[in-house]
Amino acid sequence: MITNKKKNQINVFVGSPWEVASVKNLLSAAYIDVFEKDDRLDAISLSVSSEAYTAAMRVIYNRKSA
């Protein structure tokens, strides 16, 4: 069965290009698939599947508290 990955995407982070690159590397290192979308000129959003949402938020939270 093929499912539409676009439907199950949840935004987890919005930031400048260098912030997004940092968070994307952390999520990729945790084996979480990340999708990027240019919202406007100065911000990019990252989204993950609904199944990976909790793990992604833990990685992002730990990045901010370190």
C-alpha positions, -999 to +999 in steps of 0.1 A: +000+000+000+013+034-009+006+063+015+009+100+008+038+113+029+027+149+024-005+143+044+013+131+075+039+159+077+042+180+109+063+212+111+088+210+139+112+239+133+113+272+115+145+293+113+172+309+093+191+288+067+221+282+091+198+272+120+178+249+098+210+233+085+221+226+121+188+211+132+185+191+099+219+175+106+209+166+141+177+150+130+194+131+102+220+118+126+191+105+147+178+087+116+148+109+112+137+118+077+134+155+074+116+176+047+125+212+040+103+240+027+111+276+019+083+296+036+097+330+028+130+346+019+144+346+055+129+315+069+128+278+061+106+252+078+114+216+086+088+189+088+088+152+098+063+124+096+037+122+123+054+089+135+087+107+140+073+138+156+080+129+193+116+118+186+122+149+165+110+172+192+132+155+217+162+161+195+154+197+190+146+203+227+179+187+237+197+210+212+182+241+228+189+231+264+226+221+257 
